[in-house]
């Protein structure tokens, strides 16, 4: 990558779930957790703040949230304070913006925080808010919110490749098992066997309740530093070596194939090329499993297996610990929940913690050096990828 090298030097997440807290309280929790997790961090050293938040206007009835988050976190940004919004990829967009600012010299030490308060007294109101992510005038009246859209992806994949509900349940069971090792996960204390998952109610056929990520409240934050400031922080770091984004449509009429995600193929290849590594160099990945079918299609789009073989790849344990490429070791969106603005940042926290060997042995990847993080947004029409390499602050 051009410009100054940039690393994530630490991060933290709040508890994810249905929380009796407000949006500002979540931001405050994230700040408190961040300062605890990164003891060398000083508020006066942070010159910029990037806030990933998808829909605080709809969920929390609050706009202008970047300075609000700064105040709640005890920060006074002197160079950049801004919000990034890209639906489910809002958190990763905050990290990418912070990275770009530091690489270009506009910032030296920045915090990227993602905050989302999604659970409202009225679930109807919350679902109406989620419909705003799609093309509201055209796709909205057809009921094309996330579950029906990804159900169509699953139906098509099953038609084209004979993918089965049992294969989808393998993915969900894996991610929920990892979530049982993560105290911050929404489903930390709930176990889901493949048999239990197959018996859950249908949401949008063929997707059952366990195939879908949840409406979640939560926040996460990371600290990014320029290469000459990294030594201010002790311990392992996650260097940002490659990143890319791609968008090829918005209205579903222009989607093309539902099962061939061109955007992810392009984005992952470009990000890996910028990092000067191949797919085989990766030790683990955080993929955007908003639904089980999305993780399955992502295996194929990344090139981990051939088109149509994602279900079998999961069944063989290739995406599990000890497999070819462990995926979603923190529990994924399925096990942790999906607070839109916080998800991408929570994934980055997992990368840093894996590099630092600070996760429980039940999900620790042996001696990891390279990791890939993927987020999609909307109707899988936007894809964002980051590639990280383990390093040391010294």
N, C-alpha and C positions, 0 to 999 in steps of 0.2 A: 504494500500500500504506500502511497505517496504521503509526504508530510511527516510530522512527528509520530513516533510510535506511541500507542495509547494502551493502557491496561486497566482492567477492573482489579482493584486492590482489596475489595471486600464488599459484603452485602448482607442483607437480612430480610426476612419476611415476617409479617404478622401472622396470627392464626387466620386461616381461611375457613369460611362457613357462613351460616346464617347468624349474623352478629347484631346485637342490640347496641350498635354504635352509630355515630354520624360520620359523614365524609371527613370533616376536619379531625375527628378523633382517630380515624384510621391513619391519616397523614401523620398525626402526632405519634401514634404507636410505631409507625414505620421509622420515624426519626429517632425515637428512643432506642428501638432495636438496632438501628444502624450504628449509633454511637457506642452501644455496648459491644457490637460485633467487630468494630474497627477502632480499638482503643487509641491508636495514634491519630485519629481524625480530630481536627479542631474546626469549630464552626467558622472561624475567621479565615481558614485556608480555602474554604469552598467559595469560588468566585462565580459559579453558575449553577442554575437549577433547571432541570428539564422534567416536566410532569406529564406522564402518560395517563390520560383519562379519556375514556371513550364517550360517555354520555352523562356527565354530572348535571347538566341542565335538565335532563329528563329524570334521572334517578334521584338526585339530591337537590334539584331546583337551585343550583348554584353554578354560575359561570365565573370567569376571571379567577380560575382556581390556582394558577401558578403562584401568585403572591400569597394566596391563602395558605398553600402548602408550605411555602417558605417560612411564613410566620409560625405555623404549627410545629415545624421541624427545628425551629431555632436558628434559621439561616438568614443571612442578608446578602443575597447575590449582588455583586458589584459589576458584573459584566453581562451575563445573559440570564434572564428568567422567562421561561416560555412553556407553553403546553403543546404536546403533540397529540393528534387524534387520528387514528387509523383503525377504528373499530377494534377488533381482537388483537391487532398488531400495534396498538398504541404504546405499549410498554417498550417493545423492541425499538419502535421509532424514537422514543426518548433516548435510549442508549445510542442509537445510530446518530442522532442529532448531537448528543454530547461528544461522541467520538469525533464527529466531523469538526466541531468547534475546537476541540483540543488539538487535533491533527493540524488544523489550519493556523493555530496560534491565537485564536480569539479567547481561549480559556486555558487554564492550566490544571485546575482541579474542579471537577464537576460532580454533582449528585444527580442521578436519574432515579426518579421515584414513580411508581405506578399505583394509583388508588382507584378503587371502584366500589361503590355502595349500590348493590343491585336489588336487594330484597326490599320490597315496598309492602305496605299493608295490603295493597290491592295487587294480586298477581296479574290481573287483566291489564292494569296500567303498566306493569313491568314488561309484559309481553308486547304491548303496543309500542313501548320504547324500543324493544329489540327489532321490531319490524322496520324501524327507521334505518337500519343498517343496509337493507336491500334497496333496490330502486323503488321508492315509495309509490309514485303515481302508477307505475306499470306492473311491477311484480307484487307489490303489497296487496292490491285488491284480489290477487289470485291466491293469497295465503302463503306466499313464498317466504316464510321466515326460515330460520336455520334448520329446524328438524325436518320439515317437508323437503327442503332442498337436498340435504344430505341423505334423506331417504331415497330420493330419486337417484342419487349417485350410487347408493347401495343396490337398488333395484337393477340399475343398468349394469353394474359390475357383476351381479349374480346372473343376469341374462347372458352377458358376453363371456364370462369366465367360470360359471358354475360355483362361484363363491358361496359359502354357506353361513347361516347364523352361528353355527358352532365355531367357525373360524373367527368371526367377529368377537364371540365370547372369550376366546383365548386371549385376545388383546386386552379386553376389559379386565379379565381376571389377573393378568400380569400387572397391569398398572395399578389396580386396587391392592394387590399384594405389596407392591413397592410403597404405596401410600400408607400401608400399615407400619412402615418404618419411619414415617415422617410426621412428627407431632403437630406440624403446622397444617397438615392436609385436612380438608373438609371431612373425608371419610377415614380418618386415621384409626378410629376404633371399630370400624365396620368391615367385616370380611365378606367376600363375594366369591364363591366357587363358580366354576363354569356352569354347573347344574343350576345353581341359584339364579345366576344371570339369565339363563335361558328361560326360566320360569317367571321372570318379571313382566309387568304389563307392557303392551305395545304403546309407543308414543306416536310414531309415524312409520307404518310398516315398510320394511321389515325391522326397523330400529326399535329396540325395547328400551326400557328405562335405563338399564345399565350400559347401553350403547351411547348415551348422551351425557355430555358434561352439564354441570349444574349452574344455576343462578347463584352467585357467590359474592360475599363481601370480603374484601381483603386488600392488603397493600404490600409492596416490596420495594426495596431501594438498594442501589449499588453506588460505590464511589469509583470514579474514573480519574486517572491521573496521566499527565504527560510523562514521557520516559525520564526526563530529568527530575521529576518529582516523585517517581515511584519509590525511590529509596527512602522517602519520608515515612513509608509504611512498611512494617515488618511482615515477613512471611511470604507464602506463595501468591502469585498473581495470575490473572488470565489475560494474556495479550490478545488484542483484537487484530487478527491477521487478514481477514477477508470479510466482505459484506456486499450484499446486492439486494435489489428489489425489482419486482416486475409486475405490471398490470396490463391485462390484455382485453378486458371488457368490464361492463358494469351491469347492463341490462341482460337478463337471462336469455333473451332472444339471440344474443351474440356470443353465447357461451361455447358453442362448438361441442366437442366431446366432453361428456361428464366425467369420464374415467381416465382421460389423458390430460394430466395437468401440466401443460406446456410451460406455464409460468414458473413452476417449481423446478422443472428440468433446467430451464435457462438460468434461474437465480442460483441454484446450488452449484452449477458448473462454473458460473462466473465468480462466485464467492470463493470456491476452492482454488480456482486459477489465480485469483488475487493473493491467496494465501500460499501459493506455490506448493500445494499438496494434492494428492489424489484421494479418492473416496476410501481407498484401502488404508490410508493413514489414520482415519478416524478411530477413536477408541470408544466413544459413545455419542449419542445424539439425544437432544430434546426436540421432539416433533409435536406438531400442533394437533393433538388428538381431541378436538372438540367433539368428535364422534368416532366410534371405532373404525368406521369405513374411511375416515380421513387418514388415520395412521396407516391403514392398509394401502391406500392409494399412494401415500407418501413414500412407502417402501419402494414402490415401482417407479415413481417419478424421479426419485433420487438415483435410481440405478442399482439398488441393493439386490433386486431380483428382476426377472423379466416381467413384462406386462401380463397380468392375469395370475401371477404366482404369489401375490402378496399374502393370501390366505394360507397357503401351504408353508410359506416362509415363516409365518407366525407360529403355525402348528409345530414346526420343527424346532422351535425355541431359538431361532436365529436372532430375534430381537430381545431375548432375555439375557440376564447376567450369565456369562459363560458362552453365549452365542456369538455369532459373527459381529454384531453391532448392538450392544445393549441400548434400548430406547426407553426414555421416560422413567429414569430410575427414581426420580423424586415422587412419582405417582401419576405424572401427567395431568392433563386437564380433567380426565375421567376420575382420578382418585383424589386430586387436590382441590377440585373445583376450578372455576374459570371467571375470576373477577377481571373483566376485560383489560383494563389498563395495567393491571399488576402482573398478568400471566407472563409476558415476555421477560420481565425483570426477575420474576421468581425463577424462571428457567436459567437465567444468567447466574443467579445466586447458587443454584445447584451446580453449575459448571465450576464456579470458583471453589465451592466446598468439596467437590470431587477432586479437583486438582490439589487441594490442601489436605486430602484424606481425612476430612472431618465429618463424614457421613457414617451411619451405622454399617457394620460389616455386611449386613444382609443386602445392601445395595451399593457397596463400594466397588467401583470398577478398578481392577488391578493396575496400578501405576499408569494412569492415563496421561497422555500428552496432548492429544488433539480432540476437540469436540465441535459439533455443529449444532446450532439452534435454529429452528424454523418456526415461523408464525405465518398463518394465512389470515385473511380477513375477508368479510363479506361472503359472497358465494364462491369461495376459493378463487376469486378473480385477482387478488393481490397476494403475492408471496414475498416474504422477507427472510433472509438467511444471514447468519453471522457464523464465522469460524474463529475459534479460540485456540490458543496454544499456551500450555503451562509454562510459567517462568517463576523467577524469584525476585523479590524486591531489592535484594542486595546486588 
